[in-house]
Amino acid sequence: MLTHWHSDFSIRKAMLDTKVVIFITVSIGLIWISRGSLRHPRSHGFPRFFAWEAILLLILRSTDFWLREPSDFSRIISWILLTLSAGLAVHSLILFRKLGKLSRERQDPALMGIEKTTALVTSGIYRFIRHPMYCSLILLAWGIFFIRLSAVSGVLATVASLFLFLTALREEAENISYFGEEYREYMNRSKMFFPFFL
């Protein structure tokens, strides 16, 4: 009995150690990607970094639960949200790269390379919502929450969502500064995250 307990404890400790290593490694990567934004705390990328960290913690907390009880109702909701998240991310990224007219002339050091667009994208999903990539991350966070329903997961999903909301608000201020009245008009005819209501 004691040997079984010790073996179980050793396995759990090894899994925890692995998750800590993964968290540190991925966080270092996120810091590298976000280095320009992290030097500019008022940029939209600053709160986005913390949203990514919250989502990373959600993923690591739920890894043991991904394939358990796949027919459970919460798991069905989870897979629907995760599928919508992936589809939205791919669709919006393709449109963004195809129509955004990336340019190195845009010298904002807080922007990542893919964000240095010079044309406003307003077709496809962007016709209805201004931040489909952040919407995708919100769906991802809540999809992971439904994999492992717990208070801690709920707090992490809420924190990620709040940081993504703050990210979107800051990005809109930056877009108004860059695109001017064209972006204000776009805001009047579109929603922030979800068509027809938010």
Secondary structure, DSSP 8 states (H G I E B T S, - for coil): -HHHHHHHHHHHHHHHHHHHHHHHHHHHHHHHHTHHHHT-TTSTHHHHHHHHHHHHHHHHHHGGGTTS-TTSHHHHHHHHHHHHHHHHHHHHHHHHHHHS-B-TT---TTS-GGG-BSS---SGGGGTBS-HHHHHHHHHHHHHHHHS--HHHHHHHHHHHHHHHHHHHHHHHHHHHHHTHHHHHHHHTSBSSSTTT-
